Amino acid sequence: MARRKENKVDLSSFDQAGARVYDNPLVTEVSDSYLEYAFSVIHSRALPDARDGLKPVHRRILWSMYEQGYRPDRGHVKSARIVGDTMGKYHPHGDTAIYDAMVRLAQDFSLNVPLIDGHGNFGSPDDGPAASRYTEARMSREAMLLVGELGEDTVDVEPNYDGSLTQPTVLPAAFPNLLVNGASGIAVGMATNMIPHNLAEVVSAARWLINHPDATLDKLMEFVPGPDLPTGGVLLGLDEVRRAYETGRGVVRMRGKVEIGPIEGSRGRQAITVVELPYGVGAEKVIAAITNEVTKTKRLTGIADVKDLTDRESGTRLVVECKVGVNPQALLADLYRLTPLEQSFGVNNLVLVDGQPRTLGLKALLEVFLAHRYEVVTRRTSYRRRKRQERLHLVDGLLIALLDIDEVVRLIRGSDDAQAAKDGLMSRFGLSDIQATYILDTPLRRLTKFDRIELEAEQERLRTEIAELSKILDDERVLRKVVSDELAAVVKQFSTERRTTLVDGDLKEVLAASAPAGPLEVADDPCQVILSATGLVARTAAESEESSEGRRRNGRVKHDTVRAIAHSTARGRVLLLTSAGRAFKVDVLPLPVLPEQAGTVSLRGGMSAAELVPLAAGETVVGLAPLGGQAEGSPGLALGTRQGAVKICAPEWPVRSDEFEVIGLRDGDEVVGATWLTDGTETLTFVTSEASLLRFPAGLVRPQGLKGGGMAGINLPAGARVAFFGALRTDDPGHGEPMVVTSTGATVKVTPFKSYPAKGRATGGVRAHRFLKGETDVAVAWVGPRPVGATATGDPVELPAADPRRDGSGFAVMLGPTVVGHLIERD
């Protein structure tokens, strides 16, 4: 109601009922009423208290739940019941407003430490909660830290709105709730917007401030480096964060956290998967913004599809599929710029301190909280000491009575009434009124010899506890230690790992550094597609792509060897050849990019061939072949099979089919090697399991079509098989001298290729390895320049020095079976 000031007007009159009527100018009346309304909103509704971090509605909800016993160790109750109790007893406002405030206390995506344990649909960043009649709730364990000391005279109380009940003016708050959970509110002419922080970090800073009251902001930021949001994400520009911590105001930039990689089951297509969203942003908001930018404004291009795969098990998974030929990093920059994947948070630490709105920095907020805790612990300690002193007073009286219990009994029996008995006890034994009354109320069965022993032990315990409590009240250092130790206990029980990643530096510089250097569309520059000996596929970076893209990883990191290389372009296609005689056309752009420094044994970041093409059980990728202009002038693809057949498949690939056969295999046969021929002057080489090597010119093999089964390449004795087939050039000194590597699994032998004479096609070859005792066949063989070795898991193996004897034995290798290949080729 508006305040009436009798001295504001001179004229007054009385109505017919005899009530006094004041004449007041409308401007004055409206001004006074609005000021009172503004004060009420600021003080009693919109702004949180700096001590417990709660607005009145939240405090009243928790107090009502605590009073009604809706605690963590009891069952959930209907939310409507909680809302009704709060509204009827303490908060005379609408039930919708109370329920909305209660819902926020239960949302783990709104608070780092939810204060209500909700059961049912309490909403999401995109959708509101179910009605209060459908949901249930109780206090969380963390909420008990805010209200747990209420019964010990720790805070002041005040009447409720109608004076029939009392309510706390503030909660004891055993942890810095305001900094941990943040707050928001809009008052008249002012607003607050506080960002959440990590519980363990805030408590660590508070404990340091307890022992070092003069600590600087920079020192406190060693414990609290920046906000920690419930939804995780990335926070940019810590310089702006420091400004907010110093002045209480600032703007921080939040980004969703993403993963860039191939789409599962899509044969290598690239996707941007959002795994963490900015604080307060839901997946549906992002999808709606993307749809608007793609369909209406046309400012966002390069997106093939958007899918929301979020669920309880995997968490947030918003998949943005890229079109073929689109640089994912450039597309991601557009998503940050045009959608809520990047949001600003305006920090405004406006809170109530002693009932007055003030804007506080980090240190001031911690100081206000600690001052509150000092007062709470002091009042709690005084209350506990007073209770123990009162009990000790009674115990002392009982022990006095027990020393002469017979006299006490006679005195009581001889008294005319209870008052006379009490007066007699007080005068005879020197007892106080309280002690005498307590003795008269104590049953005789409590005045035995055993009870005396118990009372003496209790007396000693009470004196010890009173002394300890007195130390806290008498020594400020002990008080500070108690507060610090209690904060440490809170962290030990309720701390969580940091969720938000912090990016240091000036916000403008960070944003500029994170912008992509390359265009959205990847240029069709030359590159190489590489197949490793363990079945990983990757490519080198095209010249127009940023170096950061070249350093990106899409999977495992292995030390590996190269089995095949195909020259192509960034937006071109290549053929993957399999052991079943099948060929698959594969786009080059989605393949993971090798780092620029990968020029030796290390092949990093490859993608499993099984993720690119649908391989059958036991089927592997054995070679690569170029498509398009890179294939011009070639006689075709040379293939060798396990049973000794050889074929050169003419490069007449189907135009409309992305999968086709390149050789007709006999039953039980499979392709062991597939090599692209540049001009037909290469040498074809077989190595068999019984250690025979055959080399002959590729010109001896007539090219065939796709359906052809090839011709005899090498004669195999019974039980033998082909361990290696390949084609190489002997006139290319720039790539090193070709070598032959054979391995039985226990020994490895390296021999110059020139040591082996050429023979005709369909002959038996010459010996390439002499078996030692216990060795029966060649497990792995390889022919080519710059040989290197690796285990079947990709770990490097040091090969022995070259042995000029083609029929010599191998050297022991302790790492078991190996795969062999060559170094990555660089033009």
Secondary structure, 3 states (H helix, E strand, C coil): CCCCCHHHCCCEEECCCCCEEECCCHHHHHHHHHHHHHHHHHHHHHCCECCCCCCHHHHHHHHHHHHHCCCCCCCCEEHHHHHHHHHHHCCCCCHHHHHHHHHHHHCCCCCCCCCEEEECCCCCCCCCCCCCCCCEEEECCCHHHHHCCHHHCCCCEEECCCCCCEEECCCCCCCCHHHHHCEEEECCCCEEEECCCCHHHHHHHHHHHHHCCCCCHHHHHHHCCCCCCCCCCEEECHHHHHHHHHHCEEEEEEECEEEEEECCCCCCCEEEEEEECCCCCCHHHHHHHHHHHHHHHCCCCCEEEEEECCECCCECCEEEEECCCECHHHHHHHHHHHCCCEEEEEEECEEEECCEEEECCHHHHHHHHHHHHHHHHHHHHHHHHHHHHHHHHHHHHHHHHHHCHHHHHHHHHCCCCHHHHHHHHHHHHCCCHHHHHHHHHCCHHHCCHHHHHHHHHHHHHHHHHHHHHHHHHHCHHHHHHHHHHHHHHHHHHHCCCCCCEEECCCHHHHHHHHCCCCCCECCCCEEEEEEECCCEEEECCCCCCCHHHHCCCCCCEEECCEEEEEEEECCCEEEEEECCCEEEEEECCCCCECCCCCCCCEEECCEEHHHCCCCCCCCCEEEEEECHHHHCCCCEEEEEECCCEEEEECCCCCCCCCEEECCCCCCCCCEEEEEEECCCCCEEEEEECCCEEEEEEHHHCCEECCCCCCEECECCCCCCCEEEEEEECCCCHHHCCEEEEEECCCEEEEEEHHHCCCCCCCECCEECCCCCCCCCCCCEEEEEECEEEEECCCCEECCCCCCCCCCCCCEECCCCCEEEEECCCCC
